[in-house]
Amino acid sequence: MQNVVVKEIFDGFNEYLNKEQELREQIREVVREIDQAAKEATIALQVIHSSLTEVSTACAAARNQFEVCRKGYQRLAGLIPEGQYYRYNDHWHFVTQRVVFLVALTVYLEKGFLVSRDTTAEVLGMKTKKVDGFHLDIEDYLMGVLQLASELSRYATNSVTLGDYDRPLVISKFVADLNSGFRLLNLKNDGLRKRFDALKYDVKKIEEIVYDISIRGLRGDSTTGSTAAPPAEQ
């Protein structure tokens, strides 16, 4: 009798574990599709580092991939049981940070400003409030924005190589504003704090590029005789 009871108990565990494994495999499959779309968008956007004329084409290609991501997140929303978002979000939060970065980069290239969390969530078909279920976590959004700063640092460098000496000045102002915004936050997440430390170096690197452009007389306003101050020590 006791053996029968034990067997019934563990049979129940086995059924639960099998269903759990099946669900996680379904989640991983969808996440792989989102990850592939993110890679395709990344490849499309890399052209900004080698061409001044293909940026709009690259953004359009990236937006096509965002639609693939959107469909993937909608599938995930249907898979995740109500109230269990954080039980499974380790499967998608890294790729979501990268997708947020790609959306932010695309919007910056198109419009020149920082995309909001609400707009990013709308592009990806996600909610912004936990109570609404499958949502864009604030920390994932912030991490994606921090990745944007590093990419813009590289973009500023390559813009000079391509002969666009005004763009680094615009990027410098934008990234400096980002830095000011993050300084207002009380970052308790270790990953965010470390990534914010990298932002300080991005700011300094871009300032050095702007300073170099200025002292070489390559700035668009160089005819005024103004000279930028050397980059401050962080």
FENTAWO-V94941 format. One record per run of one state. SS is the DSSP state (@ for helix, = for strand, . for the rest). FROM is the first residue (numbers start at 1). LEN is the number of residues. If there is no record, write none. Layout:
ss = [SS,SS]
from = [FROM,FROM]
len = [LEN,LEN]
This chain:
ss = [.,@,.,@,.,@,.,@,.,@,.,=,.,@,.,=,.,@,.,@,.,@,.,@,.]
from = [1,2,50,55,80,85,92,93,112,117,124,127,128,130,133,135,136,138,162,167,184,190,216,222,225]
len = [1,48,5,25,5,7,1,19,5,7,3,1,2,3,2,1,2,24,5,17,6,26,6,3,10]
